[in-house]
């Protein structure tokens, strides 16, 4: 009986007469040790290399995604700081406007008082009530100033003949 049939339980061996694979890389260089000695790469070794490439790709993609998230977070933080500065500036302007509004409101209530209106009209505009007589007190210093200014303005207001009369006969 031939070997490997009934009675003999030896496992079937692959054909060892398979020709060795040689490298197609220039100069005969191959990074694998098995290819250097002329042995073909095993399926497990190819699977491990593909798995390693897949793992490296996943790691690089994860790194790029993390970098994108980091840059987006930095951009958002910068945008938030700019927005906070604008809000603070607007709040300062609002406080200034509120203070201005409060002061104007106080002035409105102050000038609504009829006694204040009368006092302002008397002091600034010289108004008097019917039957009253306005009294203007002028001190000695202000009288000299008013007469000196009056003398300066008087010659320009005179006519041509009055100027001749004043020149020959005095004023």
VOZATI-122104 format. One record per atom (N, C-alpha, C): residue number from 1; atom name; x, y, z. Coordinates in steps of 0.001 Angstrom, whole numbers. Layout:
// residues N
+-----+------+---------+---------+---------+
! seq ! atom !      px !      py !      pz !
+-----+------+---------+---------+---------+
! NUM !   CA !       X !       Y !       Z !
...
+-----+------+---------+---------+---------+
END
This chain:
// residues 171
+-----+------+---------+---------+---------+
! seq ! atom !      px !      py !      pz !
+-----+------+---------+---------+---------+
!   1 !    N !     811 !   -1181 !       0 !
!   1 !   CA !       0 !       0 !       0 !
!   1 !    C !     849 !    1237 !       0 !
!   2 !    N !     337 !    2206 !    -713 !
!   2 !   CA !    1123 !    3438 !    -741 !
!   2 !    C !    1039 !    4142 !     595 !
!   3 !    N !    1994 !    4927 !     773 !
!   3 !   CA !    2071 !    5674 !    2027 !
!   3 !    C !     968 !    6710 !    2090 !
!   4 !    N !     385 !    6976 !    3276 !
!   4 !   CA !    -644 !    7976 !    3449 !
!   4 !    C !   -2017 !    7420 !    3245 !
!   5 !    N !   -2156 !    6097 !    2973 !
!   5 !   CA !   -3489 !    5531 !    2848 !
!   5 !    C !   -3793 !    4766 !    4109 !
!   6 !    N !   -4674 !    3850 !    4084 !
!   6 !   CA !   -5160 !    3155 !    5258 !
!   6 !    C !   -4032 !    2630 !    6121 !
!   7 !    N !   -4181 !    2745 !    7358 !
!   7 !   CA !   -3235 !    2202 !    8299 !
!   7 !    C !   -2138 !    3170 !    8666 !
!   8 !    N !   -1717 !    4026 !    7793 !
!   8 !   CA !    -648 !    4994 !    8095 !
!   8 !    C !   -1293 !    6350 !    8331 !
!   9 !    N !   -1082 !    6909 !    9473 !
!   9 !   CA !   -1725 !    8195 !    9821 !
!   9 !    C !    -726 !    9334 !    9849 !
!  10 !    N !     129 !    9415 !    8943 !
!  10 !   CA !    1094 !   10517 !    8889 !
!  10 !    C !     462 !   11693 !    8170 !
!  11 !    N !     697 !   12898 !    8633 !
!  11 !   CA !      84 !   14063 !    7973 !
!  11 !    C !     680 !   14283 !    6602 !
!  12 !    N !    -112 !   14949 !    5785 !
!  12 !   CA !     304 !   15225 !    4414 !
!  12 !    C !    1231 !   16421 !    4410 !
!  13 !    N !    2376 !   16321 !    3860 !
!  13 !   CA !    3394 !   17368 !    3840 !
!  13 !    C !    3255 !   18169 !    2558 !
!  14 !    N !    3469 !   19537 !    2636 !
!  14 !   CA !    3423 !   20326 !    1409 !
!  14 !    C !    4614 !   19970 !     524 !
!  15 !    N !    4484 !   20322 !    -707 !
!  15 !   CA !    5506 !   20005 !   -1688 !
!  15 !    C !    6708 !   20913 !   -1471 !
!  16 !    N !    7858 !   20373 !   -1042 !
!  16 !   CA !    9024 !   21207 !    -789 !
!  16 !    C !    9748 !   21598 !   -2065 !
!  17 !    N !    9298 !   21197 !   -3172 !
!  17 !   CA !    9999 !   21502 !   -4411 !
!  17 !    C !    9567 !   22835 !   -5003 !
!  18 !    N !    8919 !   23663 !   -4262 !
!  18 !   CA !    8451 !   24976 !   -4742 !
!  18 !    C !    9654 !   25891 !   -4917 !
!  19 !    N !    9743 !   26609 !   -6026 !
!  19 !   CA !   10916 !   27452 !   -6250 !
!  19 !    C !   10904 !   28655 !   -5305 !
!  20 !    N !   12036 !   29075 !   -4799 !
!  20 !   CA !   12088 !   30236 !   -3888 !
!  20 !    C !   11796 !   31519 !   -4645 !
!  21 !    N !   11172 !   32486 !   -3917 !
!  21 !   CA !   10859 !   33783 !   -4521 !
!  21 !    C !   12034 !   34711 !   -4297 !
!  22 !    N !   12362 !   35449 !   -5344 !
!  22 !   CA !   13467 !   36397 !   -5243 !
!  22 !    C !   12919 !   37810 !   -5267 !
!  23 !    N !   13685 !   38698 !   -4727 !
!  23 !   CA !   13247 !   40086 !   -4590 !
!  23 !    C !   13210 !   40770 !   -5945 !
!  24 !    N !   12184 !   41602 !   -6146 !
!  24 !   CA !   12100 !   42387 !   -7380 !
!  24 !    C !   12653 !   43783 !   -7174 !
!  25 !    N !   13155 !   44060 !   -5995 !
!  25 !   CA !   13712 !   45382 !   -5702 !
!  25 !    C !   15084 !   45484 !   -6329 !
!  26 !    N !   15481 !   46713 !   -6730 !
!  26 !   CA !   16789 !   46859 !   -7366 !
!  26 !    C !   17900 !   46542 !   -6386 !
!  27 !    N !   18916 !   45901 !   -6853 !
!  27 !   CA !   20076 !   45587 !   -6035 !
!  27 !    C !   19836 !   44386 !   -5154 !
!  28 !    N !   18679 !   43781 !   -5246 !
!  28 !   CA !   18401 !   42600 !   -4457 !
!  28 !    C !   18139 !   42887 !   -2999 !
!  29 !    N !   17825 !   44114 !   -2634 !
!  29 !   CA !   17589 !   44443 !   -1227 !
!  29 !    C !   16128 !   44226 !    -897 !
!  30 !    N !   15884 !   43573 !     207 !
!  30 !   CA !   14539 !   43357 !     696 !
!  30 !    C !   14596 !   43508 !    2210 !
!  31 !    N !   13650 !   44240 !    2808 !
!  31 !   CA !   13736 !   44486 !    4235 !
!  31 !    C !   13445 !   43250 !    5070 !
!  32 !    N !   12917 !   42213 !    4502 !
!  32 !   CA !   12560 !   41036 !    5282 !
!  32 !    C !   13713 !   40052 !    5336 !
!  33 !    N !   13907 !   39468 !    6492 !
!  33 !   CA !   14994 !   38507 !    6684 !
!  33 !    C !   14723 !   37248 !    5881 !
!  34 !    N !   13471 !   36847 !    5835 !
!  34 !   CA !   13151 !   35608 !    5123 !
!  34 !    C !   13426 !   35739 !    3648 !
!  35 !    N !   13202 !   36936 !    3088 !
!  35 !   CA !   13481 !   37130 !    1676 !
!  35 !    C !   14982 !   37152 !    1424 !
!  36 !    N !   15759 !   37534 !    2395 !
!  36 !   CA !   17206 !   37595 !    2231 !
!  36 !    C !   17811 !   36202 !    2132 !
!  37 !    N !   17222 !   35258 !    2819 !
!  37 !   CA !   17762 !   33906 !    2770 !
!  37 !    C !   17080 !   33068 !    1706 !
!  38 !    N !   16137 !   33699 !     986 !
!  38 !   CA !   15508 !   32997 !    -118 !
!  38 !    C !   14228 !   32292 !     245 !
!  39 !    N !   13731 !   32497 !    1455 !
!  39 !   CA !   12479 !   31858 !    1845 !
!  39 !    C !   11320 !   32803 !    1555 !
!  40 !    N !   10212 !   32303 !    1127 !
!  40 !   CA !    9068 !   33175 !     852 !
!  40 !    C !    8451 !   33690 !    2156 !
!  41 !    N !    7785 !   34863 !    2054 !
!  41 !   CA !    7096 !   35419 !    3225 !
!  41 !    C !    5849 !   34615 !    3506 !
!  42 !    N !    5596 !   34398 !    4760 !
!  42 !   CA !    4420 !   33612 !    5130 !
!  42 !    C !    3184 !   34501 !    5113 !
!  43 !    N !    2039 !   33861 !    5073 !
!  43 !   CA !     759 !   34591 !    5058 !
!  43 !    C !     563 !   35355 !    6354 !
!  44 !    N !     991 !   34792 !    7453 !
!  44 !   CA !     870 !   35465 !    8750 !
!  44 !    C !    1711 !   36725 !    8783 !
!  45 !    N !    2888 !   36621 !    8182 !
!  45 !   CA !    3771 !   37792 !    8136 !
!  45 !    C !    3153 !   38904 !    7268 !
!  46 !    N !    2567 !   38566 !    6143 !
!  46 !   CA !    1892 !   39550 !    5288 !
!  46 !    C !     700 !   40170 !    6012 !
!  47 !    N !     -64 !   39344 !    6700 !
!  47 !   CA !   -1215 !   39826 !    7452 !
!  47 !    C !    -764 !   40778 !    8562 !
!  48 !    N !     338 !   40439 !    9224 !
!  48 !   CA !     859 !   41299 !   10296 !
!  48 !    C !    1316 !   42633 !    9727 !
!  49 !    N !    1948 !   42605 !    8532 !
!  49 !   CA !    2397 !   43861 !    7920 !
!  49 !    C !    1192 !   44712 !    7517 !
!  50 !    N !     140 !   44098 !    6946 !
!  50 !   CA !   -1070 !   44846 !    6597 !
!  50 !    C !   -1742 !   45402 !    7839 !
!  51 !    N !   -1777 !   44633 !    8897 !
!  51 !   CA !   -2369 !   45074 !   10155 !
!  51 !    C !   -1573 !   46241 !   10726 !
!  52 !    N !    -257 !   46186 !   10610 !
!  52 !   CA !     584 !   47270 !   11100 !
!  52 !    C !     339 !   48544 !   10306 !
!  53 !    N !     193 !   48435 !    8987 !
!  53 !   CA !     -86 !   49604 !    8141 !
!  53 !    C !   -1452 !   50195 !    8498 !
!  54 !    N !   -2421 !   49334 !    8728 !
!  54 !   CA !   -3754 !   49786 !    9129 !
!  54 !    C !   -3678 !   50516 !   10473 !
!  55 !    N !   -2924 !   49961 !   11406 !
!  55 !   CA !   -2775 !   50575 !   12726 !
!  55 !    C !   -2100 !   51934 !   12613 !
!  56 !    N !   -1058 !   52021 !   11807 !
!  56 !   CA !    -377 !   53316 !   11616 !
!  56 !    C !   -1310 !   54338 !   10989 !
!  57 !    N !   -2108 !   53924 !   10031 !
!  57 !   CA !   -3066 !   54838 !    9387 !
!  57 !    C !   -4078 !   55341 !   10410 !
!  58 !    N !   -4593 !   54456 !   11225 !
!  58 !   CA !   -5564 !   54850 !   12260 !
!  58 !    C !   -4924 !   55821 !   13245 !
!  59 !    N !   -3686 !   55558 !   13633 !
!  59 !   CA !   -3001 !   56455 !   14576 !
!  59 !    C !   -2811 !   57839 !   13962 !
!  60 !    N !   -2377 !   57888 !   12700 !
!  60 !   CA !   -2190 !   59192 !   12035 !
!  60 !    C !   -3518 !   59938 !   11896 !
!  61 !    N !   -4567 !   59239 !   11507 !
!  61 !   CA !   -5876 !   59897 !   11385 !
!  61 !    C !   -6357 !   60414 !   12740 !
!  62 !    N !   -6161 !   59635 !   13774 !
!  62 !   CA !   -6551 !   60066 !   15121 !
!  62 !    C !   -5760 !   61301 !   15536 !
!  63 !    N !   -4469 !   61292 !   15232 !
!  63 !   CA !   -3634 !   62457 !   15547 !
!  63 !    C !   -4086 !   63705 !   14801 !
!  64 !    N !   -4414 !   63545 !   13511 !
!  64 !   CA !   -4881 !   64698 !   12723 !
!  64 !    C !   -6220 !   65228 !   13244 !
!  65 !    N !   -7096 !   64322 !   13626 !
!  65 !   CA !   -8390 !   64746 !   14179 !
!  65 !    C !   -8182 !   65484 !   15501 !
!  66 !    N !   -7289 !   64973 !   16341 !
!  66 !   CA !   -6995 !   65639 !   17617 !
!  66 !    C !   -6387 !   67021 !   17380 !
!  67 !    N !   -5502 !   67123 !   16395 !
!  67 !   CA !   -4896 !   68416 !   16057 !
!  67 !    C !   -5955 !   69397 !   15567 !
!  68 !    N !   -6892 !   68900 !   14741 !
!  68 !   CA !   -7978 !   69765 !   14264 !
!  68 !    C !   -8830 !   70255 !   15430 !
!  69 !    N !   -9148 !   69359 !   16377 !
!  69 !   CA !   -9914 !   69771 !   17556 !
!  69 !    C !   -9144 !   70784 !   18398 !
!  70 !    N !   -7843 !   70593 !   18532 !
!  70 !   CA !   -7020 !   71525 !   19303 !
!  70 !    C !   -7020 !   72908 !   18659 !
!  71 !    N !   -6823 !   72947 !   17337 !
!  71 !   CA !   -6826 !   74243 !   16639 !
!  71 !    C !   -8199 !   74911 !   16719 !
!  72 !    N !   -9245 !   74116 !   16597 !
!  72 !   CA !  -10602 !   74682 !   16707 !
!  72 !    C !  -10843 !   75230 !   18107 !
!  73 !    N !  -10345 !   74540 !   19121 !
!  73 !   CA !  -10506 !   75020 !   20503 !
!  73 !    C !   -9747 !   76318 !   20725 !
!  74 !    N !   -8533 !   76399 !   20175 !
!  74 !   CA !   -7760 !   77642 !   20301 !
!  74 !    C !   -8445 !   78797 !   19583 !
!  75 !    N !   -8976 !   78536 !   18394 !
!  75 !   CA !   -9681 !   79588 !   17657 !
!  75 !    C !  -10919 !   80046 !   18425 !
!  76 !    N !  -11641 !   79109 !   19024 !
!  76 !   CA !  -12833 !   79463 !   19801 !
!  76 !    C !  -12448 !   80274 !   21035 !
!  77 !    N !  -11356 !   79907 !   21686 !
!  77 !   CA !  -10903 !   80651 !   22867 !
!  77 !    C !  -10520 !   82077 !   22479 !
!  78 !    N !   -9835 !   82235 !   21362 !
!  78 !   CA !   -9461 !   83584 !   20895 !
!  78 !    C !  -10708 !   84391 !   20562 !
!  79 !    N !  -11646 !   83772 !   19898 !
!  79 !   CA !  -12899 !   84451 !   19553 !
!  79 !    C !  -13654 !   84860 !   20819 !
!  80 !    N !  -13667 !   83984 !   21812 !
!  80 !   CA !  -14346 !   84309 !   23078 !
!  80 !    C !  -13673 !   85482 !   23775 !
!  81 !    N !  -12339 !   85539 !   23745 !
!  81 !   CA !  -11654 !   86652 !   24409 !
!  81 !    C !  -11962 !   87970 !   23698 !
!  82 !    N !  -12039 !   87939 !   22364 !
!  82 !   CA !  -12406 !   89149 !   21622 !
!  82 !    C !  -13824 !   89584 !   21978 !
!  83 !    N !  -14720 !   88626 !   22093 !
!  83 !   CA !  -16109 !   88942 !   22425 !
!  83 !    C !  -16211 !   89509 !   23839 !
!  84 !    N !  -15433 !   88980 !   24767 !
!  84 !   CA !  -15444 !   89488 !   26144 !
!  84 !    C !  -14949 !   90927 !   26175 !
!  85 !    N !  -13923 !   91247 !   25386 !
!  85 !   CA !  -13428 !   92626 !   25338 !
!  85 !    C !  -14500 !   93561 !   24788 !
!  86 !    N !  -15211 !   93119 !   23750 !
!  86 !   CA !  -16289 !   93959 !   23192 !
!  86 !    C !  -17396 !   94175 !   24215 !
!  87 !    N !  -17744 !   93127 !   24948 !
!  87 !   CA !  -18802 !   93239 !   25962 !
!  87 !    C !  -18384 !   94216 !   27054 !
!  88 !    N !  -17128 !   94134 !   27501 !
!  88 !   CA !  -16653 !   95041 !   28539 !
!  88 !    C !  -16670 !   96488 !   28052 !
!  89 !    N !  -16251 !   96717 !   26816 !
!  89 !   CA !  -16278 !   98067 !   26255 !
!  89 !    C !  -17717 !   98579 !   26173 !
!  90 !    N !  -18617 !   97741 !   25743 !
!  90 !   CA !  -20026 !   98141 !   25644 !
!  90 !    C !  -20620 !   98423 !   27019 !
!  91 !    N !  -20235 !   97645 !   28026 !
!  91 !   CA !  -20733 !   97893 !   29376 !
!  91 !    C !  -20220 !   99226 !   29915 !
!  92 !    N !  -18965 !   99561 !   29624 !
!  92 !   CA !  -18432 !  100854 !   30059 !
!  92 !    C !  -19175 !  101998 !   29374 !
!  93 !    N !  -19444 !  101849 !   28082 !
!  93 !   CA !  -20200 !  102877 !   27373 !
!  93 !    C !  -21610 !  103001 !   27951 !
!  94 !    N !  -22214 !  101884 !   28275 !
!  94 !   CA !  -23557 !  101904 !   28859 !
!  94 !    C !  -23557 !  102627 !   30202 !
!  95 !    N !  -22572 !  102348 !   31051 !
!  95 !   CA !  -22486 !  103040 !   32340 !
!  95 !    C !  -22316 !  104543 !   32151 !
!  96 !    N !  -21477 !  104929 !   31194 !
!  96 !   CA !  -21269 !  106358 !   30926 !
!  96 !    C !  -22573 !  107006 !   30464 !
!  97 !    N !  -23284 !  106338 !   29576 !
!  97 !   CA !  -24553 !  106879 !   29085 !
!  97 !    C !  -25597 !  106948 !   30196 !
!  98 !    N !  -25612 !  105967 !   31087 !
!  98 !   CA !  -26556 !  106000 !   32199 !
!  98 !    C !  -26251 !  107154 !   33143 !
!  99 !    N !  -24975 !  107405 !   33401 !
!  99 !   CA !  -24602 !  108548 !   34236 !
!  99 !    C !  -25023 !  109856 !   33569 !
! 100 !    N !  -24795 !  109948 !   32276 !
! 100 !   CA !  -25193 !  111150 !   31538 !
! 100 !    C !  -26720 !  111309 !   31581 !
! 101 !    N !  -27444 !  110239 !   31415 !
! 101 !   CA !  -28904 !  110285 !   31465 !
! 101 !    C !  -29388 !  110713 !   32846 !
! 102 !    N !  -28766 !  110183 !   33886 !
! 102 !   CA !  -29152 !  110555 !   35249 !
! 102 !    C !  -28918 !  112043 !   35505 !
! 103 !    N !  -27769 !  112561 !   35045 !
! 103 !   CA !  -27500 !  113986 !   35266 !
! 103 !    C !  -28482 !  114852 !   34486 !
! 104 !    N !  -28828 !  114454 !   33261 !
! 104 !   CA !  -29813 !  115225 !   32485 !
! 104 !    C !  -31201 !  115142 !   33112 !
! 105 !    N !  -31545 !  114002 !   33675 !
! 105 !   CA !  -32840 !  113866 !   34357 !
! 105 !    C !  -32903 !  114780 !   35574 !
! 106 !    N !  -31803 !  114869 !   36320 !
! 106 !   CA !  -31759 !  115780 !   37469 !
! 106 !    C !  -31905 !  117229 !   37025 !
! 107 !    N !  -31258 !  117591 !   35904 !
! 107 !   CA !  -31398 !  118961 !   35399 !
! 107 !    C !  -32834 !  119250 !   34971 !
! 108 !    N !  -33486 !  118287 !   34369 !
! 108 !   CA !  -34879 !  118479 !   33949 !
! 108 !    C !  -35764 !  118725 !   35160 !
! 109 !    N !  -35612 !  117924 !   36202 !
! 109 !   CA !  -36440 !  118126 !   37396 !
! 109 !    C !  -36085 !  119453 !   38086 !
! 110 !    N !  -34818 !  119852 !   38024 !
! 110 !   CA !  -34404 !  121120 !   38631 !
! 110 !    C !  -35047 !  122298 !   37897 !
! 111 !    N !  -35022 !  122258 !   36572 !
! 111 !   CA !  -35551 !  123384 !   35801 !
! 111 !    C !  -37072 !  123346 !   35643 !
! 112 !    N !  -37740 !  122328 !   36099 !
! 112 !   CA !  -39201 !  122311 !   36094 !
! 112 !    C !  -39771 !  123152 !   37227 !
! 113 !    N !  -38980 !  123445 !   38224 !
! 113 !   CA !  -39424 !  124248 !   39357 !
! 113 !    C !  -39637 !  125697 !   38895 !
! 114 !    N !  -40840 !  126287 !   39107 !
! 114 !   CA !  -41105 !  127650 !   38642 !
! 114 !    C !  -40207 !  128697 !   39307 !
! 115 !    N !  -39798 !  128476 !   40532 !
! 115 !   CA !  -38921 !  129439 !   41206 !
! 115 !    C !  -37543 !  129460 !   40555 !
! 116 !    N !  -37066 !  128312 !   40120 !
! 116 !   CA !  -35765 !  128240 !   39432 !
! 116 !    C !  -35860 !  128960 !   38098 !
! 117 !    N !  -36956 !  128775 !   37378 !
! 117 !   CA !  -37136 !  129438 !   36079 !
! 117 !    C !  -37137 !  130958 !   36272 !
! 118 !    N !  -37881 !  131434 !   37284 !
! 118 !   CA !  -37931 !  132875 !   37537 !
! 118 !    C !  -36553 !  133397 !   37924 !
! 119 !    N !  -35847 !  132701 !   38775 !
! 119 !   CA !  -34523 !  133133 !   39209 !
! 119 !    C !  -33562 !  133200 !   38020 !
! 120 !    N !  -33573 !  132188 !   37152 !
! 120 !   CA !  -32698 !  132193 !   35978 !
! 120 !    C !  -33053 !  133349 !   35038 !
! 121 !    N !  -34337 !  133596 !   34845 !
! 121 !   CA !  -34760 !  134691 !   33966 !
! 121 !    C !  -34320 !  136037 !   34526 !
! 122 !    N !  -34397 !  136231 !   35822 !
! 122 !   CA !  -33977 !  137494 !   36435 !
! 122 !    C !  -32465 !  137687 !   36341 !
! 123 !    N !  -31687 !  136618 !   36638 !
! 123 !   CA !  -30233 !  136761 !   36675 !
! 123 !    C !  -29610 !  136818 !   35281 !
! 124 !    N !  -30013 !  135936 !   34396 !
! 124 !   CA !  -29343 !  135853 !   33101 !
! 124 !    C !  -29957 !  136758 !   32042 !
! 125 !    N !  -31268 !  136972 !   32107 !
! 125 !   CA !  -31931 !  137732 !   31050 !
! 125 !    C !  -32380 !  139119 !   31494 !
! 126 !    N !  -32299 !  139410 !   32785 !
! 126 !   CA !  -32666 !  140731 !   33285 !
! 126 !    C !  -34162 !  140997 !   33305 !
! 127 !    N !  -35004 !  140003 !   33364 !
! 127 !   CA !  -36447 !  140202 !   33403 !
! 127 !    C !  -36887 !  140732 !   34764 !
! 128 !    N !  -37928 !  141575 !   34737 !
! 128 !   CA !  -38550 !  142071 !   35963 !
! 128 !    C !  -40052 !  141877 !   35832 !
! 129 !    N !  -40711 !  141762 !   36964 !
! 129 !   CA !  -42163 !  141630 !   36948 !
! 129 !    C !  -42785 !  143005 !   36720 !
! 130 !    N !  -44017 !  142998 !   36259 !
! 130 !   CA !  -44698 !  144295 !   36091 !
! 130 !    C !  -44819 !  145010 !   37436 !
! 131 !    N !  -44479 !  146271 !   37455 !
! 131 !   CA !  -44525 !  147082 !   38669 !
! 131 !    C !  -43203 !  147099 !   39404 !
! 132 !    N !  -42218 !  146279 !   39030 !
! 132 !   CA !  -40909 !  146280 !   39664 !
! 132 !    C !  -39972 !  147154 !   38850 !
! 133 !    N !  -38954 !  147666 !   39494 !
! 133 !   CA !  -37937 !  148464 !   38822 !
! 133 !    C !  -36591 !  147774 !   39007 !
! 134 !    N !  -35875 !  147619 !   37917 !
! 134 !   CA !  -34579 !  146954 !   37975 !
! 134 !    C !  -33539 !  147937 !   38488 !
! 135 !    N !  -32723 !  147498 !   39410 !
! 135 !   CA !  -31653 !  148311 !   39960 !
! 135 !    C !  -30341 !  147639 !   39579 !
! 136 !    N !  -29459 !  148425 !   38931 !
! 136 !   CA !  -28165 !  147896 !   38527 !
! 136 !    C !  -27110 !  148602 !   39345 !
! 137 !    N !  -26339 !  147850 !   40091 !
! 137 !   CA !  -25289 !  148417 !   40923 !
! 137 !    C !  -23976 !  148283 !   40160 !
! 138 !    N !  -23308 !  149428 !   39982 !
! 138 !   CA !  -22031 !  149441 !   39272 !
! 138 !    C !  -20991 !  149969 !   40236 !
! 139 !    N !  -19901 !  149246 !   40357 !
! 139 !   CA !  -18837 !  149709 !   41250 !
! 139 !    C !  -17981 !  150737 !   40525 !
! 140 !    N !  -17075 !  151370 !   41248 !
! 140 !   CA !  -16232 !  152417 !   40682 !
! 140 !    C !  -15318 !  151863 !   39588 !
! 141 !    N !  -14787 !  150688 !   39760 !
! 141 !   CA !  -13896 !  150093 !   38764 !
! 141 !    C !  -14621 !  149779 !   37470 !
! 142 !    N !  -15813 !  149267 !   37560 !
! 142 !   CA !  -16546 !  148922 !   36352 !
! 142 !    C !  -17012 !  150178 !   35621 !
! 143 !    N !  -17199 !  151324 !   36345 !
! 143 !   CA !  -17598 !  152571 !   35706 !
! 143 !    C !  -16469 !  153111 !   34841 !
! 144 !    N !  -15228 !  153056 !   35328 !
! 144 !   CA !  -14088 !  153523 !   34549 !
! 144 !    C !  -13910 !  152672 !   33295 !
! 145 !    N !  -14118 !  151392 !   33430 !
! 145 !   CA !  -13968 !  150511 !   32275 !
! 145 !    C !  -15055 !  150783 !   31257 !
! 146 !    N !  -16272 !  151036 !   31723 !
! 146 !   CA !  -17362 !  151282 !   30778 !
! 146 !    C !  -17185 !  152625 !   30087 !
! 147 !    N !  -16694 !  153651 !   30802 !
! 147 !   CA !  -16489 !  154942 !   30155 !
! 147 !    C !  -15319 !  154880 !   29189 !
! 148 !    N !  -14277 !  154141 !   29539 !
! 148 !   CA !  -13142 !  154058 !   28624 !
! 148 !    C !  -13546 !  153309 !   27361 !
! 149 !    N !  -14333 !  152293 !   27502 !
! 149 !   CA !  -14782 !  151592 !   26305 !
! 149 !    C !  -15761 !  152463 !   25529 !
! 150 !    N !  -16525 !  153288 !   26225 !
! 150 !   CA !  -17449 !  154192 !   25557 !
! 150 !    C !  -16682 !  155268 !   24782 !
! 151 !    N !  -15583 !  155762 !   25333 !
! 151 !   CA !  -14791 !  156767 !   24641 !
! 151 !    C !  -14114 !  156180 !   23407 !
! 152 !    N !  -13720 !  154988 !   23474 !
! 152 !   CA !  -13072 !  154365 !   22317 !
! 152 !    C !  -14090 !  154192 !   21207 !
! 153 !    N !  -15302 !  153810 !   21556 !
! 153 !   CA !  -16320 !  153589 !   20538 !
! 153 !    C !  -16938 !  154889 !   20036 !
! 154 !    N !  -16871 !  155978 !   20802 !
! 154 !   CA !  -17540 !  157222 !   20437 !
! 154 !    C !  -16986 !  157842 !   19154 !
! 155 !    N !  -15675 !  157971 !   18926 !
! 155 !   CA !  -15196 !  158602 !   17707 !
! 155 !    C !  -15595 !  157854 !   16446 !
! 156 !    N !  -15692 !  156616 !   16486 !
! 156 !   CA !  -16055 !  155878 !   15282 !
! 156 !    C !  -17519 !  156076 !   14940 !
! 157 !    N !  -18368 !  156370 !   15948 !
! 157 !   CA !  -19785 !  156557 !   15698 !
! 157 !    C !  -20110 !  157985 !   15260 !
! 158 !    N !  -19172 !  158958 !   15365 !
! 158 !   CA !  -19431 !  160362 !   15003 !
! 158 !    C !  -19354 !  160563 !   13492 !
! 159 !    N !  -20050 !  161590 !   13041 !
! 159 !   CA !  -20016 !  161897 !   11616 !
! 159 !    C !  -18747 !  162679 !   11275 !
! 160 !    N !  -18558 !  162945 !   10018 !
! 160 !   CA !  -17365 !  163628 !    9521 !
! 160 !    C !  -17255 !  165033 !   10084 !
! 161 !    N !  -18366 !  165802 !   10099 !
! 161 !   CA !  -18335 !  167194 !   10567 !
! 161 !    C !  -18160 !  167267 !   12067 !
! 162 !    N !  -18706 !  166302 !   12801 !
! 162 !   CA !  -18519 !  166303 !   14259 !
! 162 !    C !  -17064 !  166040 !   14620 !
! 163 !    N !  -16382 !  165236 !   13853 !
! 163 !   CA !  -14967 !  164984 !   14091 !
! 163 !    C !  -14155 !  166265 !   13879 !
! 164 !    N !  -14507 !  167078 !   12845 !
! 164 !   CA !  -13809 !  168355 !   12629 !
! 164 !    C !  -14094 !  169307 !   13787 !
! 165 !    N !  -15334 !  169353 !   14214 !
! 165 !   CA !  -15703 !  170231 !   15322 !
! 165 !    C !  -14943 !  169887 !   16571 !
! 166 !    N !  -14861 !  168597 !   16874 !
! 166 !   CA !  -14103 !  168131 !   18044 !
! 166 !    C !  -12603 !  168391 !   17895 !
! 167 !    N !  -12109 !  168317 !   16688 !
! 167 !   CA !  -10669 !  168540 !   16470 !
! 167 !    C !  -10305 !  170008 !   16732 !
! 168 !    N !  -11163 !  170960 !   16327 !
! 168 !   CA !  -10850 !  172391 !   16510 !
! 168 !    C !  -11277 !  172925 !   17875 !
! 169 !    N !  -12423 !  172509 !   18355 !
! 169 !   CA !  -12961 !  173106 !   19575 !
! 169 !    C !  -12971 !  172173 !   20772 !
! 170 !    N !  -12616 !  170933 !   20599 !
! 170 !   CA !  -12634 !  169988 !   21723 !
! 170 !    C !  -14025 !  169389 !   21893 !
! 171 !    N !  -14166 !  168479 !   22786 !
! 171 !   CA !  -15462 !  167836 !   22928 !
! 171 !    C !  -16296 !  168438 !   23994 !
+-----+------+---------+---------+---------+
END
